[in-house]
Structure formats: structure tokens, C-alpha cells
Amino acid sequence: MQKTKITEIKETYTTRRRARNAAGELEFRDVTLTRFKEVKYVEGWARFGGFMLDLVFILIFEGIIGFGIGILIALFGDVNVIETDSFDLLFRLLTWVLIRPLFYIIFEGSAAATPSKMILGRIVVNEYGEKPSLGQIIGRSYGRMVPFEMFSCLGTLGWHDTWSETFVLRKKDLEELRVAMKIQEFGKDEMQSKIDDMRAVTDLR
């Protein structure tokens, strides 16, 4: 059976609308309708605040990597090279192209969440509410390298979310969506079972 996307979960709701009765008079009636369930993304300043908290962990991560590189150079190379401008430029480039994306790949690839998301109860999911693939995580991580991309998260979705088809949700909201998804898929299974039974009866005839 085809999976249900988190943006395709339906729910019923009741609203009052004016309609004519048998006598032709206008009156208000309760009408039950169906709509797509709202997906409560983590967005705006909440996302930006999470980024700022992650930035602390990123700097620690970069410091650990830098310390390790320094030890290797001290053991197997010329320690004076660390003081040169060329090394500083190389390390800045290495940080931007490899170390910082690696931070996101390690945490979101293993736990679908960076340290700030873990602390704040948030998680990264794909369009089906599941853990994203490694390719999507890598795409998210390198999408952040685009200049000023961080400010795109002040909207509903950041550019790196859109490009990788991933979403950031609160864990409690994700659980609510998963329950609604199971109910909807159960209804589809039940309907498909009835259709299969009808086809079986027709084939017997």
C-alpha cells in the first residue's frame, strides 16, 4: 500500500452553513467536511533560536577537531605551520566545507536531531514522517553552506528543508500525526479489503 505523506493526512470537522430547508427557508445547519490536517512545523524564531544553540555545539565540535589536527601536526609535522596565515585559511576552508557539514551529518544521520533539537524535543523527518535517508541528510547539511541560508528558516521552511524534502517537527506533534496517519491508513486497508471481497464474489460468479 502506498504510504501517506504527512501533508496528506485528512481529518473531518464540523462547521455551520446556511442552507434551505424543505419549506425553502434559510437556516443554519451543522455540516461535516474533510480537510488536510495542519502540519505544525517548527518555524520562524523558534528555528533560528535552535540554530543559535547549535552554534555553541558546532564551535565545540570544531574546537575538538582543530585540537586533534594540532596534535597530529605536532607529532608528525612542523608545529610552526599552525601559526602561518596559509594554515589559518586552509583550516577555515576545511571547517566550512567539511567539518561543519560533518557535524550535522553525524547527529542528524544517527539521531535525526542535532543537540539543540534533542534538548528542545524536535526531530527531522521526511515527507512520510520517518527518519530521512542518508542522502537527504547530506543534502540538508550541505544546503546550509549557501550564504544567508540560515535566515530562510525565519519562514515556514528553510531552504535546506525544501531542497532535501525534509521537515523539522516537535516530537509530540509528530506522534499526533503518526496516530492520525495510522487511523487513515487503517481506513484505507479496510476499504481495500471490502473491494477485494467484492471482486472475489464477482469472480466466483
C-alpha positions in Angstrom: 0.0 0.0 0.0 1.2 3.5 -0.8 2.4 5.4 2.2 0.6 8.5 3.4 2.6 11.8 3.4 2.3 14.0 6.5 0.9 16.7 4.3 -1.9 14.3 3.0 -3.4 13.3 6.3 -7.1 14.1 6.3 -9.4 15.0 9.2 -13.1 15.7 9.5 -14.5 18.9 11.1 -17.9 20.4 11.6 -19.0 23.8 10.6 -22.2 25.7 10.4 -23.5 26.8 7.0 -26.7 28.3 5.7 -29.0 26.1 3.6 -32.6 26.0 2.6 -34.9 23.6 4.4 -37.9 21.7 2.9 -40.0 24.8 3.2 -37.5 26.8 1.3 -36.4 28.9 4.3 -32.7 29.6 5.0 -31.4 28.1 8.2 -28.0 27.2 9.7 -27.0 23.5 9.7 -24.1 21.6 11.0 -22.1 20.2 8.1 -19.3 17.7 8.4 -16.4 18.3 5.9 -13.0 16.9 5.3 -9.7 18.8 5.1 -6.0 18.1 5.2 -4.7 18.1 8.7 -2.4 21.0 9.6 1.2 20.1 9.9 2.7 22.2 12.8 6.3 22.8 11.6 8.9 24.3 13.9 9.4 27.6 12.2 10.4 31.3 12.5 12.3 32.4 15.5 12.0 29.0 17.1 14.1 27.6 14.3 16.6 30.4 14.5 16.9 30.0 18.3 17.7 26.4 17.8 20.4 27.3 15.3 22.0 29.7 17.7 22.0 27.0 20.4 23.5 24.5 17.9 26.2 27.1 17.1 27.6 26.6 20.6 27.9 22.8 20.0 29.3 23.4 16.5 32.1 25.6 17.9 32.9 23.0 20.5 32.9 20.3 17.7 35.2 22.5 15.6 37.5 23.1 18.6 37.8 19.3 19.2 38.6 18.6 15.5 41.1 21.5 15.5 42.8 20.3 18.6 43.1 16.8 17.1 44.7 18.2 13.9 47.1 20.3 16.0 48.2 17.2 17.9 48.8 15.3 14.6 50.8 18.1 13.2 52.9 18.3 16.5 53.6 14.6 16.3 54.3 14.2 12.6 55.0 17.6 11.2 56.3 21.1 11.8 54.3 22.8 14.6 55.3 26.2 13.4 53.0 25.8 10.4 50.0 26.3 12.7 51.0 29.9 13.1 51.0 30.7 9.4 48.3 32.6 7.5 48.0 29.8 4.9 47.2 27.2 7.5 44.6 29.5 9.1 43.0 30.0 5.6 43.1 26.2 5.0 41.5 25.4 8.3 38.8 27.9 7.7 38.0 26.4 4.3 38.2 22.9 5.8 35.7 23.9 8.6 33.3 25.4 6.1 33.4 22.6 3.5 33.9 19.5 5.7 33.8 19.9 9.5 30.6 21.9 9.9 28.6 19.7 7.4 30.1 16.7 9.2 28.6 17.9 12.5 25.1 17.8 11.0 25.6 14.5 9.2 26.8 12.8 12.3 23.9 13.9 14.6 21.0 14.1 12.1 22.2 10.9 10.4 22.3 8.9 13.6 19.5 10.5 15.8 17.6 12.6 13.2 18.4 15.6 15.5 21.2 17.9 16.4 22.0 18.6 20.1 19.7 21.6 20.2 16.8 19.6 18.7 17.4 16.9 21.3 17.2 19.4 24.1 14.2 21.2 22.6 12.3 18.0 21.7 12.5 18.4 17.9 13.2 15.9 15.2 14.0 15.8 11.4 11.7 13.7 9.3 11.0 13.0 5.6 7.7 13.6 3.9 6.3 10.3 5.4 7.2 11.2 9.0 10.1 8.8 9.0 13.8 9.2 9.5 15.3 10.8 6.4 17.7 8.9 4.2 21.5 9.5 4.4 21.3 11.3 1.0 18.7 13.7 2.4 20.7 14.3 5.5 23.8 15.1 3.4 21.7 17.4 1.2 20.4 19.2 4.3 23.9 19.5 5.7 25.5 21.0 2.6 22.4 23.1 1.8 23.3 25.1 4.9 26.5 26.3 3.2 24.6 28.7 1.0 25.2 32.2 2.2 22.5 33.6 4.4 20.6 30.3 4.2 20.1 30.4 8.0 17.7 33.3 7.6 15.4 31.3 5.3 14.4 29.4 8.5 12.6 32.5 9.7 9.8 31.5 7.3 7.9 28.2 7.4 10.6 26.0 5.9 14.3 26.7 5.4 15.9 26.3 2.0 17.8 23.2 3.2 14.4 21.7 4.3 12.9 22.4 0.9 15.8 21.2 -1.2 16.1 17.9 0.8 12.3 17.4 1.2 12.6 17.2 5.0 10.8 18.8 7.8 11.5 19.8 11.5 8.7 18.9 13.8 8.2 18.8 17.6 8.2 15.2 18.7 4.8 15.5 20.3 3.3 16.9 17.1 4.9 14.1 15.1 3.3 11.4 17.4 -0.1 13.1 16.8 0.5 13.0 13.1 1.5 9.3 13.2 -1.6 8.4 15.1 -3.8 10.2 12.5 -1.8 8.6 9.7 -2.4 5.1 11.2 -6.1 5.7 11.5 -6.3 7.0 7.9 -4.3 4.0 6.6 -6.4 1.6 8.6 -9.4 3.0 6.9 -7.8 2.6 3.5 -6.9 -1.0 4.3 -10.5 -1.7 5.4 -11.9 -0.2 2.2 -9.4 -2.1 0.1 -10.4 -5.3 1.9 -14.0 -4.7 1.1 -13.2 -4.0 -2.6 -11.1 -7.3 -2.8 -14.0 -9.2 -1.2 -16.5 -7.8 -3.8 -14.1 -8.7 -6.6 -13.7 -12.2 -5.3 -17.5 -12.7 -5.2 -17.8 -11.3 -8.8 -15.1 -13.7 -10.0 -16.9 -16.6 -8.4 -20.0 -15.7 -10.4 
